[in-house]
Amino acid sequence: MNLATCIHSAKYFRIALEIYSFIQQSFPFDAYVQVNKAAAHLTLGEVGLARDSMRKYFDQVGGIDGSGIPTDTIAAQKGSPCSNTSAYKLDCVNALNNFAAIELTDGKNSTAATTYLHRAIEIGDEDMLNKVYVNYGGHLSMIGEDDGAAEAFTKGFLINLKRGDFEAATAALVRRALIIPKVAESSEHAEQTRINFTARIRDIIKLANDGGTTSSMRSDLFNAVSTTEDISIPKLSNTLHDWTTGIQVPHFHYHYLGFHDNSLQKEVADMFSLLCPDELYEISPHLAPTYQRQVRLKKRVGIISSLIGGDEPHGLLVQPVVRDLKNIFDFVIISVGSKQPSQEFFKATDGNVFSTGYDEMETKQLLRSLELDCLIYLEAMNTAQLYFLGYQRFAEVQVLVMGAPVTSGIKTFDYFMSGDLLEHPYRTQLKSDHYTEQVVLFDGQAISFPDSQHHLPQDSALAAGDAHSNVTSLEQMTLLAKQDTHLFVCFQNIAKIQPSFDHVLVDILLADQKAHLILQASRHAAQTSSLSNRLEKTLHERLCGYNASQECSTQSFQSRIHYIARIKSDQTIEFLQRSGTSSVVLQPFPFDGSKTTSDAINAGVPLVTFPQKHLRGRMSSTLIRAMFSDDTPDDISMCCIANSVSEYVSKAMRLTSDLQFRSRVSAAIQQRSTRVFNNKSVSLEWAKFLTRALEQRISDQELDYEIGFGDEDRHYQSFSAKAIENDQQLWRESVMLGHRSGN
């Protein structure tokens, strides 16, 4: 067992599993080997096998409460480790913590995770709970109980600090600092979140440089736990050796709030640069000046993502590009996490597709062995594994794509891929640049999805989570669409419904008695309740004023707000197509969606968007403008893009009440929808960038031929260029007008 755990600790998980299996066969009544097996399976992304191992362990030791008949040798002799008085209950505490980690990773049963963690805390002594509290904090943060999460992480930090485990202490404190509410209570709460988050990051930077005490912090870092003792904290620099396991989840939800990201992202990157030792910042051996590289006919381009399977939007963004450019570049697909790459990538790359699960060591070994010329990250903020890989260099050219449409703050990303239409028309004249990378602005549409998409079966348990009983079924929504109703549909992650968007939803409800809002529920009931309460508060303020004591009912309006469980793209398209002639898709702001926009276009259903200053709020308008090019009547081309909140509401309401106009818009979408799918100009722009960045000589004529870029494609690309000129002219005029009026 010692050999197996040593190999396991060295992250050779497959070899460790072979030894664990041998031990299991040789000593079938030694239950704890199942716990170690489960941990290895989980790291490899084999959630089902991990859960099976944990169930076998608890079966052998008499269950999580120790009330059953144990078959494990030690448990049969000394009693179950899961009883409150067991002398070796640490085994059960660790097993319960691991079982909870499995359920948290799987994401389908948060109730089970809560049960296991509560039981571990119930039976464990404080010094046994260092890992349990950290897992509990991660669980509470995920389901939206942020105060409890802050308390749990802080307790984990203090226990680990007392134990002298500074790495675990640092990881727990960073995770406490990175807590971001998934649903803001108000615009003021969102602003306070920004202030508090920034202050916590700066406090940890101070602790990394100088150390300090719990009372010397300027932020709310330690507010969750009341203590009379002023605890001394040593310098935390160079303590975080296993950053992926320690941090688990980056701070992606911060960016839904819509603030300027550049300075904050750099501060977060500076924090990790101080906390993590230099040996973690790897440079692939093939990049050394003295390395003798093999000569290849084509430049090798790696594409890495945790969201590259099925109809995941990040993979779909580059699927047509890989297919169109496979004769020019040698593409390799690397999938990390639990998602499996789609068969389309196997076909487009002749099988150059790898899945490494959650095994960071295997991923790094693979990236080294590939000797890449370019590595493209489809996102960096969604998982810790990808985020921290981004701090290292595995290719001369490293690129970040708009899968997560925010800058990274990380110095080893060379380029960020965007587009002229996706950015503010005079972004260089804004107060400060939004990006830490060099931005590449593609001409034309800049983003495109394949017209044919493979949809994996919907996992209804994963989609609904613990909120299953609180949501309206898709069948009920279909019946509602057949009645005399106007459906305003917003199938977006609940975190994208920011307080600034509430007024759109409330205005629609108040102005249209036939209006029904259809929103996507969170998998965690607490988050859906938070949004529901916020909308109720906004309704009450609009109907009754700010006097909370005034009797005023909002029930008739709230009854027209419906929440449905998350559904896949094919279900979305089918529902929209059946939703009748009085439906419209609402894109939220300040963070909209490209994939949901393409789904609405695919369904031929009108939609409304309000483009914002940054990329994350301009994706929808870019696809709409690309679709409605120069052959579209003016009233149709202006149907769906608003310039203000009031205009947004009026456009949305016209599209549900003016049936003749809606019919014309829907027909125009159906006639022109093919323009936004398999857009050849996107592949051409990628080809131009990659050939220049990798110094691969190929003429424009050859590129056009390989991609199949023709006269019609050039026509639409020139229209996009004209659209940019018009945007810049309008912006210039508005700025001049502002100067003249003294604004």
Secondary structure, 3 states (H helix, E strand, C coil): CHHHHHHHHCCCHHHHHHHHHHHHHHCCCCCCHHHHHHHHHHHCCCHHHHHHHHHHHHHHHCCCCCCCCCCCHHHHHHCCCCCCCCCCCHHHHHHHHHHHHHHHHHCCCHHHHHHHHHHHHHHCCHHHCHHHHHHHHHHHHHHCCHHHHHHHHHHHHHHHHHHCCHHHHHHHHHHHHCCCCCCCCCHHHHHHHHHHHHHHHHHHHHHHHHCEEHHHCCCCCCCCCCCCCCCEECCCCCCCCCHHHHHCCCCHHHHHHCCCCHHHHHHHHHHHHHHCCHHHCCECHHHCCCCCCCCCCCCEEEEEECCCCCCCHHHHHHHHHHHHHCCCCEEEEEEECCCCCCHHHHHHCCCCEEEEECCHHHHHHHHHHHCEEEEEECCCCCCHHHHHHCCCECEEEEEECCCCCCCCCCCCCCEEEEECCCCCCCHHHCCCCCCCCEEEEECCCCCCECCCCCCCCCCHHHHHHHHHHHCCCHHHHHHHHCCCCEEEEECCCHHHCCHHHHHHHHHHHHHCCCEEEEEECCCCHHHHHHHHHHHHHHHHHHHHCCCCCCCCCCHHHHCCEEEECCCCHHHHHHHHHCCCCCEEEECCCCCCCCHHHHHHHHHCCCEEECCCCCHHHCHHHHHHHHHCCCCCCHHHHCCCECCCHHHHHHHHHHHHHCHHHHHHHHHHHHHHHHHHECCHHHHHHHHHHHHHHCCCCCCHHHHHHHHCCCHHHHHHHHHHHHHHHHHHHHHHHHHHHHHHCCC
